[in-house]
Amino acid sequence: MSFVTRGLATLGVVAMAGLALGGCSEPSASRPLVVVTTNILGDVVSQIVGTEAEVMVLMKPNADPHSFEISAKEAARIRDADLLVSNGLGLEEGLQQHLDAAADEGVATLAAGDVIDVLAYGSGDSAGADDPHFWTDPARMLDVTAAVSVAVQQNVEGVDSEVIASSAADYAAQLRVLDDEMCSAFAAIPEAKRNLVTNHHVFGYLADRFGFTVVGAAIPGGSTLAAPSASDLRELVEAIDDAGVSTIFAESSQPDRLVQVLADEAGIDVAVTELFTESLSAPGEGADSYLTMMRTNTGRIATGLSP
């Protein structure tokens, strides 16, 4: 039973104000269960659900959403969930069979990619395909927050709808503050310097929202499972040189060796800076929540691309 088919007519409930956010408590067989695939979405869902239900996040910190795997026990719990929240748009490549099986067995599902304005990849091997990396735009995460609130209220029995709506409204307010902070930080970067290069194409939504140009990626496709050819790298080196890129950004979920080689091959003074783009980190590592991750990345991008 898909959330999308039920419509979003009640999205206005997220406007309720009030209660503080709660954390997740220990699992209990008597509590309703919300399962979330990625840890970025898991953090957002946890902020909305609080203590009203158990939230089980499948993806561990510092993992790669394109390739992480789950245990047989976790796969079984997915089928017992009251609600299953995923990114969709082909991101969870290693989990798709489990997501399809749960949906076939009647588990209520919400694919976040179904409730946002989706962009297509503009270049590389995935050109024209849907880009699943929408979390790099906090404005789109507002749509996800609203949809999660509605999906939980409609599908998870026993939750307090007013608490869910209030928590969603509070989190939406925090997303708006984040968006304002990012706008201010990126506005300080000269337009000619707003050029992004990373491991693979992950910045399309950020570029669309904040006026950046994605010069290219070391891995030309939308998945980290792809591999670049020698000609791909030569073309990217030329593009880096032409654009005068000063910093290349490596993702925290992958080694930066390929990007470092690319920087060396460019034959210019190019720094390599780590960003948290695909996964949250463990506590204390700079990206243990979605809001923290985005603020860390904003500061590093602004510093790396400023004159």
VEXDREN-2710 file (C-alpha; in Angstrom, 1 decimal):
% VEXDREN-2710
k/r/px/py/pz
1/MET/0.0/0.0/0.0
2/SER/1.9/3.0/-1.3
3/PHE/1.8/6.4/0.5
4/VAL/1.9/8.2/-2.7
5/THR/-1.4/6.8/-3.8
6/ARG/-3.1/8.2/-0.7
7/GLY/-2.3/11.8/-1.7
8/LEU/-0.8/14.7/0.1
9/ALA/-4.0/16.6/0.9
10/THR/-3.3/16.8/4.6
11/LEU/0.2/18.3/4.4
12/GLY/-1.0/21.4/6.2
13/VAL/-0.8/19.5/9.5
14/VAL/2.9/20.3/9.7
15/ALA/2.1/23.9/10.5
16/MET/1.2/23.0/14.1
17/ALA/3.7/24.4/16.6
18/GLY/4.9/23.4/20.0
19/LEU/6.4/20.3/21.4
20/ALA/10.2/19.6/21.7
21/LEU/11.8/16.8/19.7
22/GLY/12.5/13.5/21.4
23/GLY/15.1/10.9/20.7
24/CYS/14.7/7.2/19.8
25/SER/14.4/4.8/22.7
26/GLU/15.1/1.1/22.9
27/PRO/13.1/-1.3/20.6
28/SER/10.0/-2.9/22.0
29/ALA/7.9/-5.5/20.4
30/SER/4.7/-3.6/21.5
31/ARG/5.8/-0.4/19.7
32/PRO/5.1/0.5/16.1
33/LEU/8.1/0.3/13.8
34/VAL/9.3/2.7/11.1
35/VAL/12.2/1.4/9.0
36/VAL/14.4/3.8/7.0
37/THR/17.0/2.9/4.5
38/THR/19.6/5.6/4.5
39/ASN/21.0/7.3/7.6
40/ILE/20.4/10.8/6.2
41/LEU/16.7/10.1/5.9
42/GLY/16.9/8.1/9.1
43/ASP/18.0/11.2/11.0
44/VAL/15.2/13.3/9.5
45/VAL/12.5/10.7/10.3
46/SER/13.8/10.3/13.8
47/GLN/13.5/14.0/14.5
48/ILE/9.8/13.8/13.3
49/VAL/8.9/10.6/15.0
50/GLY/10.7/11.1/18.3
51/THR/9.6/8.6/20.9
52/GLU/6.2/7.9/19.2
53/ALA/7.6/4.8/17.5
54/GLU/10.7/2.8/17.0
55/VAL/12.9/4.1/14.1
56/MET/15.2/1.4/12.7
57/VAL/17.9/2.9/10.3
58/LEU/19.4/0.2/8.0
59/MET/22.5/2.2/6.8
60/LYS/25.4/2.5/9.2
61/PRO/27.4/5.7/9.6
62/ASN/30.1/6.3/6.9
63/ALA/28.5/3.7/4.6
64/ASP/27.9/4.0/0.9
65/PRO/24.1/4.1/0.1
66/HIS/24.7/2.6/-3.3
67/SER/26.3/-0.6/-2.0
68/PHE/25.6/-1.2/1.7
69/GLU/24.0/-4.5/2.6
70/ILE/21.7/-5.7/5.5
71/SER/21.5/-8.8/7.6
72/ALA/18.8/-11.5/7.3
73/LYS/17.3/-10.3/10.6
74/GLU/17.1/-6.7/9.3
75/ALA/15.5/-7.9/6.1
76/ALA/12.8/-9.8/8.1
77/ARG/12.1/-6.7/10.2
78/ILE/11.5/-4.6/7.1
79/ARG/8.5/-6.9/6.4
80/ASP/7.1/-6.3/9.9
81/ALA/7.3/-2.5/9.6
82/ASP/4.3/-0.2/9.9
83/LEU/6.0/2.2/7.5
84/LEU/9.1/1.8/5.2
85/VAL/10.8/5.1/4.2
86/SER/13.4/5.0/1.3
87/ASN/15.1/7.4/-0.9
88/GLY/13.9/5.8/-4.1
89/LEU/15.2/7.0/-7.5
90/GLY/17.5/4.0/-7.7
91/LEU/19.8/5.0/-4.8
92/GLU/19.6/1.9/-2.7
93/GLU/20.9/-0.4/-5.3
94/GLY/21.8/-3.2/-2.9
95/LEU/18.5/-3.2/-1.1
96/GLN/16.0/-3.0/-3.9
97/GLN/14.9/-6.7/-3.7
98/HIS/14.1/-6.3/-0.1
99/LEU/12.2/-3.0/-0.6
100/ASP/10.2/-4.6/-3.4
101/ALA/9.4/-7.7/-1.3
102/ALA/8.1/-5.6/1.6
103/ALA/5.9/-3.6/-0.7
104/ASP/4.5/-6.8/-2.3
105/GLU/3.6/-8.0/1.2
106/GLY/1.6/-4.9/1.9
107/VAL/4.1/-2.8/4.0
108/ALA/3.2/0.9/3.7
109/THR/6.0/2.7/1.8
110/LEU/7.2/6.3/1.3
111/ALA/9.8/6.9/-1.4
112/ALA/11.1/10.4/-0.7
113/GLY/12.0/10.8/-4.3
114/ASP/8.3/10.6/-5.2
115/VAL/7.5/13.8/-3.3
116/ILE/10.2/16.2/-4.5
117/ASP/10.9/18.1/-7.8
118/VAL/13.3/15.6/-9.3
119/LEU/16.3/16.7/-11.4
120/ALA/17.9/14.6/-14.1
121/TYR/21.7/14.1/-14.3
122/GLY/23.0/16.6/-16.8
123/SER/26.2/14.7/-17.9
124/GLY/28.2/11.6/-17.5
125/ASP/27.1/8.0/-18.0
126/SER/23.8/8.6/-16.1
127/ALA/22.8/11.7/-18.2
128/GLY/19.0/11.9/-18.3
129/ALA/18.4/9.5/-15.4
130/ASP/16.8/10.7/-12.2
131/ASP/19.3/12.1/-9.7
132/PRO/18.6/10.7/-6.2
133/HIS/20.9/13.1/-4.3
134/PHE/18.2/15.6/-3.4
135/TRP/19.3/16.0/0.2
136/THR/22.0/18.5/-0.9
137/ASP/19.1/21.0/-1.2
138/PRO/17.4/21.8/2.1
139/ALA/14.4/23.3/0.3
140/ARG/13.6/19.9/-1.1
141/MET/14.0/18.4/2.3
142/LEU/11.1/20.5/3.4
143/ASP/8.9/18.5/1.0
144/VAL/10.3/15.3/2.4
145/THR/9.6/16.4/6.0
146/ALA/6.0/17.2/5.2
147/ALA/5.5/13.9/3.4
148/VAL/7.1/11.9/6.3
149/SER/4.7/13.6/8.8
150/VAL/1.7/12.7/6.8
151/ALA/2.9/9.1/6.1
152/VAL/3.5/8.5/9.8
153/GLN/0.1/9.8/10.8
154/GLN/-1.7/7.8/8.2
155/ASN/0.1/4.5/8.5
156/VAL/1.6/4.1/12.0
157/GLU/-1.1/3.2/14.5
158/GLY/-0.8/4.5/18.1
159/VAL/1.2/7.7/17.4
160/ASP/0.0/11.0/18.6
161/SER/-0.7/13.0/15.4
162/GLU/-0.4/16.3/17.1
163/VAL/3.1/15.4/18.4
164/ILE/4.2/14.2/15.0
165/ALA/2.8/17.4/13.3
166/SER/4.5/19.7/15.9
167/SER/7.8/17.9/15.6
168/ALA/7.7/18.2/11.8
169/ALA/6.9/21.9/12.0
170/ASP/9.8/22.4/14.3
171/TYR/12.2/20.6/12.1
172/ALA/10.9/22.4/9.0
173/ALA/11.7/25.7/10.8
174/GLN/15.3/24.4/11.3
175/LEU/15.6/23.5/7.6
176/ARG/14.6/27.1/6.7
177/VAL/17.3/28.5/9.0
178/LEU/19.8/26.1/7.4
179/ASP/18.7/27.2/3.9
180/ASP/19.2/30.9/4.8
181/GLU/22.7/30.2/6.2
182/MET/23.7/28.4/3.1
183/CYS/22.4/31.2/0.9
184/SER/24.5/33.7/2.8
185/ALA/27.7/31.6/2.9
186/PHE/27.5/30.8/-0.9
187/ALA/26.6/34.4/-1.9
188/ALA/30.1/35.4/-0.6
189/ILE/31.8/33.2/-3.2
190/PRO/32.4/35.0/-6.5
191/GLU/30.2/33.6/-9.2
192/ALA/33.2/32.7/-11.4
193/LYS/34.5/30.5/-8.5
194/ARG/31.3/28.5/-8.0
195/ASN/32.6/25.4/-9.8
196/LEU/32.3/21.9/-8.2
197/VAL/34.3/18.7/-8.9
198/THR/33.8/15.6/-6.7
199/ASN/34.1/11.8/-6.8
200/HIS/30.8/11.3/-8.7
201/HIS/27.8/13.4/-9.6
202/VAL/26.2/14.3/-6.2
203/PHE/25.9/18.1/-6.3
204/GLY/23.2/18.6/-8.9
205/TYR/20.5/19.8/-6.5
206/LEU/22.9/22.0/-4.5
207/ALA/24.1/23.6/-7.8
208/ASP/20.5/24.1/-8.9
209/ARG/19.5/25.7/-5.6
210/PHE/22.6/27.9/-5.0
211/GLY/23.9/28.8/-8.4
212/PHE/26.9/26.5/-8.8
213/THR/28.3/24.9/-11.9
214/VAL/29.1/21.2/-11.7
215/VAL/32.3/21.0/-13.8
216/GLY/32.5/17.2/-13.6
217/ALA/33.2/14.2/-11.5
218/ALA/36.0/11.6/-11.3
219/ILE/33.4/8.9/-11.6
220/PRO/31.2/10.0/-14.5
221/GLY/28.0/8.2/-13.5
222/GLY/25.5/8.8/-10.7
223/SER/26.6/5.7/-8.8
224/THR/29.8/5.1/-6.9
225/LEU/29.8/1.6/-8.4
226/ALA/30.8/3.0/-11.8
227/ALA/34.4/3.4/-13.0
228/PRO/36.0/6.2/-15.0
229/SER/37.9/5.6/-18.2
230/ALA/41.2/7.2/-19.1
231/SER/39.4/9.5/-21.6
232/ASP/36.9/10.5/-18.9
233/LEU/39.8/11.6/-16.6
234/ARG/41.6/13.4/-19.4
235/GLU/38.4/15.4/-20.3
236/LEU/37.8/16.2/-16.6
237/VAL/41.4/17.4/-16.2
238/GLU/40.9/19.7/-19.1
239/ALA/37.7/21.0/-17.7
240/ILE/39.3/21.7/-14.3
241/ASP/42.1/23.6/-16.0
242/ASP/39.7/25.6/-18.1
243/ALA/37.5/26.5/-15.1
244/GLY/40.4/27.4/-12.8
245/VAL/39.1/25.1/-10.1
246/SER/40.9/25.6/-6.8
247/THR/39.5/22.8/-4.8
248/ILE/38.2/19.3/-5.6
249/PHE/35.8/17.7/-3.1
250/ALA/36.2/14.0/-2.0
251/GLU/33.3/12.2/-0.3
252/SER/33.7/10.9/3.2
253/SER/32.2/7.5/2.3
254/GLN/35.0/6.8/-0.2
255/PRO/38.8/6.9/-0.2
256/ASP/40.0/10.1/-1.9
257/ARG/42.9/8.4/-3.8
258/LEU/41.2/8.8/-7.2
259/VAL/40.4/12.4/-6.6
260/GLN/44.0/13.0/-5.3
261/VAL/45.4/11.5/-8.5
262/LEU/43.0/13.7/-10.5
263/ALA/44.3/16.8/-8.7
264/ASP/47.9/15.7/-9.4
265/GLU/47.2/15.1/-13.0
266/ALA/45.6/18.5/-13.5
267/GLY/49.1/20.0/-13.1
268/ILE/47.8/23.0/-11.2
269/ASP/47.6/23.9/-7.5
270/VAL/44.4/22.1/-6.6
271/ALA/43.5/21.2/-3.0
272/VAL/41.4/18.1/-2.1
273/THR/38.8/18.7/0.7
274/GLU/36.6/16.0/2.2
275/LEU/32.8/16.5/2.3
276/PHE/30.0/14.4/3.9
277/THR/27.8/13.9/0.9
278/GLU/26.4/10.4/0.9
279/SER/26.3/9.4/4.5
280/LEU/26.3/10.7/8.1
281/SER/29.3/10.2/10.2
282/ALA/29.7/8.7/13.6
283/PRO/29.2/11.1/16.6
284/GLY/31.9/13.7/16.9
285/GLU/33.2/13.3/13.3
286/GLY/31.5/16.4/11.9
287/ALA/28.3/15.0/10.4
288/ASP/26.3/13.1/12.9
289/SER/23.0/14.7/11.9
290/TYR/21.7/16.0/8.6
291/LEU/21.8/19.6/9.8
292/THR/25.4/19.3/11.1
293/MET/26.4/17.6/7.9
294/MET/25.1/20.4/5.7
295/ARG/26.7/23.1/7.9
296/THR/30.0/21.3/7.8
297/ASN/29.8/21.0/4.0
298/THR/28.8/24.6/3.6
299/GLY/31.7/25.9/5.5
300/ARG/34.2/23.6/3.7
301/ILE/32.8/24.5/0.2
302/ALA/32.8/28.2/1.1
303/THR/36.4/28.1/2.3
304/GLY/37.6/25.9/-0.5
305/LEU/36.2/28.1/-3.3
306/SER/36.8/31.5/-1.8
307/PRO/39.6/33.6/-3.3
END
